[in-house]
């Protein structure tokens, strides 16, 4: 209905002379998919009331049940909240150092590891998401 007279699957994945690797990406380029604003609002509200572990469980549920269009960007936007307990624990272990709001790659890795464990408990994993998102994570 959106691509008049499609001639092939590649033609369906083509928009403005660019061939996208997946139909989902082609649909996103055409503006046919909703953005992740709904999931962002949900996480923003939850950040006011939830602990980091609870946020990671909510994030896992969003990944599995809501299929956000860009999971890596969603993680990046909320990583400071998703890693808060990990950062605090790491800072306590390095007693005497100033507290920092910066999220290190180690904090991200730990949060992703915990997120993968949560996903595993509900029958999924980070491997279930497109490789481009896993690389960004």
C-alpha positions in Angstrom: 0.0 0.0 0.0 3.0 2.3 0.6 5.2 1.1 -2.2 3.3 1.2 -5.5 3.9 -1.7 -7.8 6.7 -3.4 -5.9 8.9 -5.5 -8.2 10.9 -7.4 -5.6 11.7 -7.6 -1.9 14.7 -5.4 -2.5 12.4 -2.8 -4.1 10.3 -2.9 -0.8 13.5 -2.2 1.2 14.5 0.7 -1.0 13.6 4.3 -0.1 14.9 7.4 -1.8 17.5 5.3 -3.7 18.9 3.7 -0.5 18.5 -0.1 0.0 18.0 -0.8 3.7 19.2 -4.1 5.2 15.8 -4.9 6.8 12.1 -4.2 6.1 11.9 -2.6 9.5 14.6 -0.1 8.8 13.0 0.7 5.4 9.7 1.3 7.2 11.4 3.5 9.8 13.0 5.6 7.0 9.6 6.0 5.5 8.2 7.2 8.8 5.8 4.2 9.0 6.9 3.0 12.5 6.1 4.8 15.7 9.1 6.1 17.5 10.1 5.1 21.0 8.6 8.2 22.7 6.0 6.0 24.5 8.7 3.9 26.0 10.8 6.9 26.8 7.9 8.5 28.7 7.4 5.2 30.6 11.0 5.0 31.6 11.2 8.7 32.5 8.3 8.2 34.9 9.7 5.0 36.3 13.0 6.7 37.0 11.3 8.9 39.6 10.1 5.9 41.6 12.1 2.8 40.7 15.4 1.5 41.8 18.0 0.6 39.1 17.3 -3.1 39.4 13.6 -2.5 38.9 14.3 -0.2 35.9 16.4 -3.0 34.3 13.4 -5.4 34.7 11.1 -2.8 33.2 13.6 -2.2 30.4 13.7 -6.0 29.7 9.9 -6.1 29.6 9.8 -3.2 27.1 12.4 -5.0 24.9 10.6 -8.2 24.8 7.0 -7.1 24.7 7.0 -3.7 23.1 9.7 -4.1 20.5 11.2 -0.5 20.5 12.5 0.6 17.2 16.0 1.5 18.5 16.8 -0.4 21.7 20.4 0.7 21.8 19.4 4.4 21.8 16.8 3.8 24.4 19.5 2.1 26.6 21.9 5.0 26.0 19.3 7.5 27.0 18.6 5.9 30.3 22.0 4.3 31.1 22.7 6.7 33.9 19.6 5.4 35.7 20.1 1.8 34.7 23.6 1.8 36.1 23.2 3.9 39.2 23.6 1.1 41.7 26.6 -0.4 39.8 28.3 3.0 39.8 27.7 3.5 43.6 29.0 0.0 44.4 32.1 0.6 42.2 32.8 4.0 43.9 32.5 2.4 47.4 35.0 -0.2 46.4 37.4 2.7 45.4 37.0 4.4 48.8 38.2 7.9 48.9 37.5 8.8 45.3 34.9 11.4 44.5 31.5 10.3 43.4 30.9 10.8 39.7 27.8 10.8 37.5 29.8 9.6 34.6 28.9 6.1 33.3 32.0 4.1 32.4 32.1 1.3 29.9 32.5 -1.1 32.8 29.2 0.2 34.3 27.4 -0.3 31.0 28.9 -3.8 30.6 27.7 -4.8 34.1 24.2 -3.4 33.5 24.0 -5.2 30.1 25.1 -8.4 31.8 22.4 -8.0 34.4 19.9 -7.1 31.7 20.8 -10.2 29.8 20.2 -12.3 32.9 16.8 -10.8 33.3 16.0 -11.4 29.7 17.1 -15.0 30.1 14.6 -15.5 33.0 11.8 -14.4 30.6 13.0 -16.6 27.7 15.0 -14.1 25.7 18.5 -12.6 25.5 20.4 -9.6 24.1 21.4 -11.9 21.3 17.7 -11.9 20.1 18.1 -8.2 19.0 19.5 -7.1 15.7 23.3 -7.2 15.5 23.5 -3.5 14.9 21.9 -2.9 18.3 24.2 -5.4 20.0 27.3 -3.7 18.6 26.1 -0.3 19.9 25.5 -1.9 23.3 
